[in-house]
């Protein structure tokens, strides 16, 4: 499993995907960066993901950005875990 995809939590709700990318750009080439949006309320859920082209860039970003304060909020930055299947959402036909 590659360790180049990062979870970024405790983001200020005002941070956009573009701002997230620019916050992490100095650590290496980014292949994607996005803030998760609550579709019901059309606002940030306060977390996002940043994927780097290289694992060493991701490691440098974790070391530099984990705990860093942005607008009074300490970021939580770590390697993203794969999404686990949610109970009740298996691939089964509708009834």
DSSP file (Angstrom, degrees, kcal/mol; ACC not computed):
  #  RESIDUE AA STRUCTURE BP1 BP2  ACC     N-H-->O    O-->H-N    N-H-->O    O-->H-N    TCO  KAPPA ALPHA  PHI   PSI    X-CA   Y-CA   Z-CA
    1    1 A X              0   0    0      0, 0.0     2,-0.2     0, 0.0     0, 0.0   0.000 360.0 360.0 360.0 132.9    0.0    0.0    0.0
    2    2 A X        -     0   0    0      1,-0.1     3,-0.3     2,-0.0     0, 0.0  -0.509 360.0-155.4 -77.1 144.3    1.3    3.4   -0.9
    3    3 A X        +     0   0    0     -2,-0.2    -1,-0.1     1,-0.2    51,-0.1  -0.140  68.9  98.8-109.0  36.0    1.7    6.0    1.8
    4    4 A X        +     0   0    0     54,-0.1    48,-2.8    48,-0.1     2,-0.6   0.393  60.4  86.1-104.6   3.4    1.5    9.0   -0.4
    5    5 A X  E     -A   51   0A   0     -3,-0.3    75,-3.1    46,-0.2     2,-0.4  -0.921  65.0-161.2-106.8 123.1   -2.2    9.8    0.2
    6    6 A X  E     -AB  50  79A   0     44,-3.6    44,-1.9    -2,-0.6     2,-0.5  -0.813  16.5-141.7-110.9 142.9   -2.8   12.0    3.3
    7    7 A X  E     -AB  49  78A   0     71,-3.3    71,-1.9    -2,-0.4     2,-0.5  -0.850  17.7-164.7 -91.1 132.9   -5.9   12.7    5.4
    8    8 A X  E     +AB  48  77A   0     40,-2.8    40,-2.2    -2,-0.5     3,-0.3  -0.950  16.0 177.9-123.1 109.4   -6.0   16.3    6.5
    9    9 A X  E     +AB  47  76A   0     67,-3.5    67,-2.1    -2,-0.5    38,-0.2  -0.617  50.6  39.1-111.9 169.5   -8.4   16.9    9.4
   10   10 A X  S    S+     0   0    0     36,-0.6    37,-0.2    -2,-0.2    -1,-0.2   0.799  74.1 166.7  63.1  33.1   -9.6   19.8   11.5
   11   11 A X        -     0   0    0     35,-2.5    -1,-0.2    -3,-0.3     2,-0.1  -0.492  45.8-102.6 -72.7 144.0   -9.6   22.1    8.6
   12   12 A X    >   -     0   0    0     -2,-0.2     3,-1.8    61,-0.1    34,-0.1  -0.449  32.2-121.4 -59.6 142.5  -11.3   25.5    8.9
   13   13 A X  T 3  S+     0   0    0      1,-0.3    31,-0.5    -2,-0.1    -1,-0.1   0.684 109.1  64.1 -64.3 -16.9  -14.6   25.2    7.1
   14   14 A X  T 3  S+     0   0    0     29,-0.1    -1,-0.3    32,-0.1     2,-0.2   0.615  76.0 109.3 -82.1 -12.2  -13.6   28.1    4.9
   15   15 A X    <   -     0   0    0     -3,-1.8     2,-0.2     4,-0.1    31,-0.1  -0.469  55.3-155.5 -71.7 131.3  -10.7   26.2    3.2
   16   16 A X     >  -     0   0    0     -2,-0.2     4,-2.4     1,-0.1     5,-0.2  -0.510  31.1-104.5 -97.4 169.6  -11.2   25.3   -0.4
   17   17 A X  H  > S+     0   0    0      1,-0.2     4,-2.3     2,-0.2     5,-0.1   0.884 123.0  52.8 -60.4 -39.0   -9.7   22.4   -2.4
   18   18 A X  H  > S+     0   0    0      2,-0.2     4,-2.2     1,-0.2    -1,-0.2   0.907 110.0  47.3 -64.6 -41.8   -7.4   25.0   -4.2
   19   19 A X  H  > S+     0   0    0      2,-0.2     4,-2.1     1,-0.2    -2,-0.2   0.891 109.4  54.2 -66.5 -39.0   -6.3   26.4   -0.8
   20   20 A X  H  X S+     0   0    0     -4,-2.4     4,-1.2     1,-0.2    -2,-0.2   0.931 109.1  48.7 -59.7 -45.6   -5.6   22.9    0.5
   21   21 A X  H >X S+     0   0    0     -4,-2.3     4,-1.1     1,-0.2     3,-0.6   0.923 111.4  48.6 -61.1 -44.6   -3.4   22.2   -2.5
   22   22 A X  H 3< S+     0   0    0     -4,-2.2     4,-0.4     1,-0.2    -1,-0.2   0.829 105.4  59.2 -68.0 -29.8   -1.5   25.5   -2.1
   23   23 A X  H 3< S+     0   0    0     -4,-2.1    -1,-0.2     1,-0.2    -2,-0.2   0.825 117.6  31.7 -64.2 -31.0   -0.9   24.8    1.6
   24   24 A X  H X< S+     0   0    0     -4,-1.2     3,-1.8    -3,-0.6     4,-0.3   0.475  91.2  97.4-105.9  -5.2    0.9   21.5    0.8
   25   25 A X  G >< S+     0   0    0     -4,-1.1     3,-1.3     1,-0.3    -1,-0.1   0.788  72.9  65.6 -59.9 -31.8    2.5   22.4   -2.6
   26   26 A X  G 3  S+     0   0    0     -4,-0.4    -1,-0.3     1,-0.2     3,-0.1   0.653  94.1  61.7 -68.4 -12.2    5.9   23.2   -1.1
   27   27 A X  G <  S-     0   0    0     -3,-1.8     2,-0.3     1,-0.3    -1,-0.2   0.575 118.5 -64.9 -92.6  -9.3    6.4   19.6    0.0
   28   28 A X  S <  S-     0   0    0     -3,-1.3    -1,-0.3    -4,-0.3     2,-0.3  -0.882  75.8 -29.8 150.9-180.0    6.3   18.1   -3.5
   29   29 A X        -     0   0    0     -2,-0.3    24,-2.7    -3,-0.1     2,-0.5  -0.467  55.0-150.4 -68.6 126.7    4.3   17.3   -6.6
   30   30 A X  E     -C   52   0A   0     -2,-0.3    22,-0.3    22,-0.2     3,-0.1  -0.853  16.7-173.3-101.7 129.9    0.6   16.9   -5.7
   31   31 A X  E    S-     0   0A   0     20,-2.8     2,-0.3    -2,-0.5    21,-0.2   0.746  74.6  -3.8 -91.9 -27.0   -1.5   14.6   -7.9
   32   32 A X  E     +C   51   0A   0     19,-1.5    19,-3.3   -11,-0.0    -1,-0.3  -0.967  55.1 179.4-161.1 151.1   -4.8   15.6   -6.2
   33   33 A X  E     +C   50   0A   0     -2,-0.3     2,-0.3    17,-0.2    17,-0.2  -0.926  16.9 160.5-152.5 126.1   -6.1   17.7   -3.3
   34   34 A X  E     -C   49   0A   0     15,-2.4    15,-2.5    -2,-0.3     2,-0.4  -0.996  32.3-136.0-152.9 145.6   -9.7   18.1   -2.3
   35   35 A X  E     -C   48   0A   0     -2,-0.3     2,-0.4    13,-0.2    13,-0.3  -0.808  34.4-117.0 -95.2 137.1  -11.9   19.1    0.6
   36   36 A X  E     -     0   0A   0     11,-2.6     9,-2.7    -2,-0.4     2,-0.4  -0.630  30.7-153.5 -78.9 128.9  -14.9   16.9    1.4
   37   37 A X  E     -C   44   0A   0     -2,-0.4     2,-0.8     7,-0.2     7,-0.2  -0.868  16.0-128.0-108.0 134.1  -18.2   18.8    0.9
   38   38 A X  E  >> -C   43   0A   0      5,-3.4     4,-2.0    -2,-0.4     5,-1.0  -0.719  20.5-157.8 -76.5 111.3  -21.4   17.9    2.7
   39   39 A X  T  45S+     0   0    0     -2,-0.8    -1,-0.2     1,-0.2     5,-0.0   0.820  86.7  56.8 -65.1 -30.8  -23.8   17.7   -0.2
   40   40 A X  T  45S+     0   0    0      1,-0.2    -1,-0.2     3,-0.1    -2,-0.0   0.902 123.6  22.2 -68.1 -40.3  -26.9   18.4    1.9
   41   41 A X  T  45S-     0   0    0     -3,-0.2    -2,-0.2     2,-0.2    -1,-0.2   0.460  98.5-130.8-106.7  -3.8  -25.6   21.7    3.3
   42   42 A X  T  <5 +     0   0    0     -4,-2.0     2,-0.3     1,-0.2    -3,-0.2   0.897  68.6 109.9  53.1  47.1  -23.1   22.5    0.5
   43   43 A X  E   <S- C   0  38A   0     -5,-1.0    -5,-3.4    -7,-0.0    -1,-0.2  -0.960  75.7 -78.5-144.0 163.8  -20.3   23.3    2.9
   44   44 A X  E     - C   0  37A   0    -31,-0.5    -7,-0.2    -2,-0.3   -31,-0.1  -0.236  22.8-146.8 -60.7 144.9  -17.0   21.7    4.0
   45   45 A X  E     -     0   0A   0     -9,-2.7    -1,-0.1     2,-0.4    -8,-0.1   0.431  50.7-105.7 -89.3  -1.1  -17.0   18.8    6.4
   46   46 A X  E    S+     0   0A   0    -10,-0.4   -35,-2.5     1,-0.3   -36,-0.6   0.633  90.5  75.5  88.1  14.3  -13.7   20.1    7.8
   47   47 A X  E     +A    9   0A   0    -11,-0.4   -11,-2.6   -38,-0.2    -2,-0.4  -0.981  47.4 164.0-150.3 164.6  -11.4   17.5    6.3
   48   48 A X  E     -AC   8  35A   0    -40,-2.2   -40,-2.8    -2,-0.3     2,-0.4  -0.897  28.5-106.6-161.1-172.0   -9.9   16.5    3.0
   49   49 A X  E     -AC   7  34A   0    -15,-2.5   -15,-2.4    -2,-0.3     2,-0.4  -0.984  15.5-166.5-135.3 143.1   -7.2   14.5    1.2
   50   50 A X  E     -AC   6  33A   0    -44,-1.9   -44,-3.6    -2,-0.4     2,-0.5  -0.999   8.2-162.7-128.6 128.3   -3.9   15.4   -0.5
   51   51 A X  E     -AC   5  32A   0    -19,-3.3   -20,-2.8    -2,-0.4   -19,-1.5  -0.955   6.2-159.1-115.7 127.3   -2.1   12.9   -2.7
   52   52 A X  E     - C   0  30A   0    -48,-2.8   -22,-0.2    -2,-0.5   -48,-0.1  -0.683  23.8-130.2-100.2 154.5    1.5   13.3   -3.5
   53   53 A X  S    S+     0   0    0    -24,-2.7     2,-0.4    -2,-0.3   -23,-0.1   0.813  95.7  41.5 -69.3 -30.8    3.4   11.8   -6.5
   54   54 A X  S  > S-     0   0    0    -25,-0.4     4,-1.5     1,-0.1     3,-0.3  -0.937  73.0-137.9-125.7 143.3    6.1   10.6   -4.1
   55   55 A X  H  > S+     0   0    0     -2,-0.4     4,-2.3     1,-0.2     5,-0.2   0.848 103.8  58.7 -65.1 -35.5    6.0    9.0   -0.7
   56   56 A X  H  > S+     0   0    0      1,-0.2     4,-2.1     2,-0.2    -1,-0.2   0.845 104.1  52.3 -66.2 -31.2    8.9   11.1    0.6
   57   57 A X  H  > S+     0   0    0     -3,-0.3     4,-2.1     2,-0.2    -1,-0.2   0.900 109.1  49.9 -67.4 -40.6    7.0   14.3   -0.2
   58   58 A X  H  X S+     0   0    0     -4,-1.5     4,-2.3     2,-0.2    -2,-0.2   0.906 109.8  51.0 -63.7 -41.8    4.0   13.0    1.8
   59   59 A X  H  X S+     0   0    0     -4,-2.3     4,-2.3     1,-0.2    -2,-0.2   0.915 110.1  49.2 -62.0 -43.7    6.3   12.1    4.7
   60   60 A X  H  X S+     0   0    0     -4,-2.1     4,-2.0     1,-0.2    -1,-0.2   0.888 110.2  51.7 -62.9 -39.0    7.7   15.6    4.7
   61   61 A X  H  X S+     0   0    0     -4,-2.1     4,-2.9     2,-0.2     5,-0.4   0.897 108.8  50.1 -65.7 -40.7    4.2   17.1    4.6
   62   62 A X  H  X S+     0   0    0     -4,-2.3     4,-2.2     1,-0.2    -2,-0.2   0.950 111.8  48.2 -60.8 -48.7    3.1   15.1    7.6
   63   63 A X  H  < S+     0   0    0     -4,-2.3    -2,-0.2     1,-0.2    -1,-0.2   0.871 120.3  37.1 -61.1 -37.9    6.2   16.1    9.6
   64   64 A X  H  < S+     0   0    0     -4,-2.0    -1,-0.2    -5,-0.2    -2,-0.2   0.851 124.9  34.5 -83.9 -35.4    5.7   19.8    8.8
   65   65 A X  H >< S+     0   0    0     -4,-2.9     3,-2.0    -5,-0.2     2,-0.3   0.704  82.8 104.5-101.4 -21.7    1.9   20.2    8.8
   66   66 A X  T 3< S+     0   0    0     -4,-2.2    10,-0.2    -5,-0.4     3,-0.1  -0.476 100.3   7.8 -65.1 121.7    0.6   17.9   11.5
   67   67 A X  T 3  S+     0   0    0      8,-2.7    -1,-0.3    -2,-0.3     2,-0.1   0.306  93.2 142.3  90.0  -8.5   -0.4   20.1   14.4
   68   68 A X    <   -     0   0    0     -3,-2.0     7,-2.8     6,-0.1     2,-0.4  -0.447  52.0-122.4 -67.9 136.8    0.2   23.3   12.4
   69   69 A X  E     +D   74   0B   0      5,-0.2     2,-0.4    -2,-0.1     5,-0.2  -0.684  30.0 179.0 -86.3 129.2   -2.4   26.0   13.3
   70   70 A X  E >  S-D   73   0B   0      3,-2.7     3,-1.7    -2,-0.4   -58,-0.1  -0.987  77.6 -18.5-126.5 118.3   -4.5   27.4   10.5
   71   71 A X  T 3  S-     0   0    0     -2,-0.4    -1,-0.1     1,-0.3     3,-0.1   0.872 130.5 -50.2  50.7  41.7   -7.1   30.0   11.6
   72   72 A X  T 3  S+     0   0    0      1,-0.2     2,-0.5   -60,-0.0    -1,-0.3   0.521 117.1 111.3  80.7   5.2   -6.8   28.8   15.2
   73   73 A X  E <   -D   70   0B   0     -3,-1.7    -3,-2.7    -5,-0.0     2,-0.6  -0.955  64.8-134.0-116.5 129.0   -7.3   25.1   14.4
   74   74 A X  E     -D   69   0B   0     -2,-0.5    -5,-0.2    -5,-0.2    -6,-0.1  -0.699  28.4-128.9 -81.2 119.1   -4.5   22.6   14.7
   75   75 A X        -     0   0    0     -7,-2.8    -8,-2.7    -2,-0.6     2,-0.6  -0.318   9.0-146.5 -66.6 148.0   -4.4   20.4   11.6
   76   76 A X  E     +B    9   0A   0    -67,-2.1   -67,-3.5   -10,-0.2     2,-0.5  -0.977  24.8 176.8-113.4 114.6   -4.4   16.6   11.9
   77   77 A X  E     +B    8   0A   0     -2,-0.6     2,-0.3   -69,-0.2   -69,-0.2  -0.976  13.4 134.7-126.4 122.1   -2.3   15.2    9.1
   78   78 A X  E     -B    7   0A   0    -71,-1.9   -71,-3.3    -2,-0.5     2,-0.2  -0.949  60.7 -64.7-152.8 173.7   -1.6   11.5    8.6
   79   79 A X  E     -B    6   0A   0     -2,-0.3   -73,-0.3   -73,-0.2     2,-0.2  -0.436  59.4-115.7 -64.4 131.5   -1.5    8.7    6.1
   80   80 A X        -     0   0    0    -75,-3.1     2,-0.3   -30,-0.2   -75,-0.2  -0.461  24.4-137.1 -70.9 137.5   -5.1    8.1    4.8
   81   81 A X        -     0   0    0     -2,-0.2     3,-0.1     1,-0.1    -1,-0.1  -0.651  29.8 -96.8 -89.2 151.6   -6.5    4.7    5.5
   82   82 A X        -     0   0    0     -2,-0.3     2,-0.2     1,-0.1    -1,-0.1  -0.383  48.9 -96.2 -64.6 148.1   -8.5    2.8    2.8
   83   83 A X        -     0   0    0      1,-0.1     2,-0.3    -3,-0.0    -1,-0.1  -0.459  39.2-139.5 -67.1 131.1  -12.2    3.3    3.0
   84   84 A X        -     0   0    0     -2,-0.2    -1,-0.1     1,-0.1     2,-0.0  -0.705  25.6-100.1 -92.3 144.4  -13.8    0.4    4.9
   85   85 A X        -     0   0    0     -2,-0.3     2,-0.3     1,-0.1    -1,-0.1  -0.363  37.4-129.5 -61.8 139.0  -17.1   -1.0    3.7
   86   86 A X    >   -     0   0    0      3,-0.2     3,-1.6     1,-0.1    -1,-0.1  -0.707  26.4-103.6 -90.9 141.3  -20.1    0.3    5.7
   87   87 A X  T 3  S+     0   0    0     -2,-0.3    -1,-0.1     1,-0.2     0, 0.0  -0.352 106.0  25.8 -62.1 140.2  -22.6   -2.2    7.1
   88   88 A X  T 3  S+     0   0    0     -3,-0.0    -1,-0.2    -2,-0.0    -3,-0.0   0.425 101.9  87.4  89.0  -1.7  -25.8   -2.4    5.1
   89   89 A X    <   +     0   0    0     -3,-1.6    -3,-0.2     2,-0.1    -2,-0.1  -0.071  54.4 138.7-121.0  33.6  -24.2   -1.2    1.9
   90   90 A X        -     0   0    0      1,-0.1     2,-1.8    -5,-0.1    -3,-0.0  -0.266  69.6 -91.8 -71.2 164.3  -23.0   -4.5    0.4
   91   91 A X  S    S+     0   0    0     -2,-0.0     2,-0.4     2,-0.0    -1,-0.1  -0.590  76.4 134.0 -78.5  85.7  -23.4   -5.3   -3.2
   92   92 A X        -     0   0    0     -2,-1.8     0, 0.0     0, 0.0     0, 0.0  -0.973  59.8 -96.8-133.1 150.3  -26.7   -7.0   -3.1
   93   93 A X        -     0   0    0     -2,-0.4     2,-0.1     1,-0.1    -2,-0.0  -0.272  42.6-104.7 -65.9 150.5  -29.7   -6.5   -5.4
   94   94 A X              0   0    0      1,-0.1    -1,-0.1     0, 0.0     0, 0.0  -0.368 360.0 360.0 -68.9 153.5  -32.5   -4.2   -4.2
   95   95 A X              0   0    0     -2,-0.1    -1,-0.1     0, 0.0    -2,-0.1   0.415 360.0 360.0-111.5 360.0  -35.7   -5.9   -3.0
